[in-house]
């Protein structure tokens, strides 16, 4: 059925994404960028790629943040063009991709509000993929966040698809550990609840809810989409479990009293679920993490590669060691590249967005190294995309 019907509805948008694959930076492009001495040189080098003259209207001196922002804007423009060509259920799938960035924007605005910063001041940091209708109101000069969270909460709850995730998080955050979650939250309570919460934990909780919702949606599609995207999201859920576990080591979240807070951040699906996550819920140091990962050779190998970074005894958090994030970025790039090897599925669109985001991280890293005159460190973090196969 997929072979017969997929191209009728989604063939054009799939072909556009496969065409965009040729626009990723190649080894020669990275070599040119790596040989630049200034950001102005990088502007010229990027003009010879698919990025074209997207920086031509930016005044000198050019900033790293400007390059990064314009790259994301270009990605958002291409994403919106693709979404405009879609029909259901692909349109909803594209909405799910954008929701992750909406969560980033919402958390950033709340963080700014807690720090008494007007949302307008945070406009430079807004991810263009996560912009929603209510943000125009929040970002206006006349919007007063000092009046409390009432308007912000209403906009997030009513005008964004992440409203249900946000409401569920607030209910969980406001209940006592032994009590049932309340049936609802009064708008006037939101400020008090958010003031007490760790924003990073809130962001992780919202993304967990988004990931589980996304996984349920792709499974409902069946066929190759469920197979390819199901695998991608299961791997991402496992990586999220590893990230939470590793980053909680040697912090208060690894103490017995806080294990419940940490464990609540683990997604309820993935290749580690349920046996692996059950064991990881009990861990509190390097030794117990390694024991829990013993049956999973791939994840155990990742852990062995990064344990020095997280080893507080050896002072490992420093130069020469890679964090779990660095290795996960590299693993993810290979996984997203493989999504292009199959046809008739939606995973292609997700993989393209994620690979473009990695490319932008590569460009930002090169720009930072150029500014710091540390060009010999450029290759330390770069993750090449669609490298020529020997």
Secondary structure, 3 states (H helix, E strand, C coil): CHHHHHHHHHHHHHHHHHHHHHHCCCHHHHHHHHCCCCHHHHHHHHHCCCCCCCCCCCCCCCCHHHHHHHHHHHHHHHHHHHHHCCCCCHHHHHHHHHHHHHHHHHHHHHHHHHCCCCHHHHHHHCCHHHCCHHHHHHCCCCCCHHHCCHHHHHHHHHHCCCHHHHHHHHHHHHCCCCCCCCCCCCHHHHHHHHHHCCHHHHHHHHHHHHHHHHHHHHHHHCHHHHHHHHHHHHHHHHHHHHHHHHHHCCCHHHCHHHHHHHHCCCCCCCCCCCHHHHHHCCCCCHHHHHHHHCCCHHHHHHHHHHHHHHCCCCCCCCCCCCCHHHHHHHHHHHHHHHHCCCCCCCHHHHHHHHHHHHHHHHHHHHHHHHHCCCHHHHHHHCCCCCCCCC
